[in-house]
Amino acid sequence: MRNRQYIAAQAKIFKALGHPSRLLMVDALRDGEKCVCDLQALVGDDMSTVSRHLAVLREAGVVAADKRGTNIYYRLAICCLETFLDCTGKLVEQRALDQLGMLPKA
């Protein structure tokens, strides 16, 4: 059985992923590292909001950052996150199909 501190650390990761803008950025990082300016354009929020979202992801260990000149580049720091996102994405798709009554007939 895991202790409370271990579970709290996991909860921090899930909480960081729990905002649509942060999840959108994480999904984009699946294709490789991105500059903050690219992530800001993707999300459409002002730079300070995007920076706060990235700080939450960084503090949870979801992303890592490298500064190159005046730009900061982000990349995923959790190797299994892509598998998790694929799994949850398939679940969302299946639920949408179920709601539309579009399940393939067996």
C-alpha positions, 0 to 999 in steps of 0.5 A: 500500500502506498503512503499518503505522501506518495499518493499526494505526489501523484495527485499533484500530477493529475491536478496539473493535467486537470485544466483544459489549457494545460492538457492542450499544451501537453498534448501538443508537446507529444509531437516534440518540444515547443517554444512558449510562443508556440504554446501561447498561440495554441492556447490563445491566452495572454503570456502571463496566463500561459506562463502560470499554466506552464509553471504548474506543469513544471512544478508537478514534473510533467514538463521540463524547460530549457532556455535558449537565448531569449526563448524557453522551450518545453518538452514532456518529462513523463515518458508514460504520459503519451500512453495515458493520453492515448488511453484516455482519448480512446475512452472519450471517443468510445463514450461519444460514440456510445452517446450517439448510438454509433457503436459497431454491431457485433 
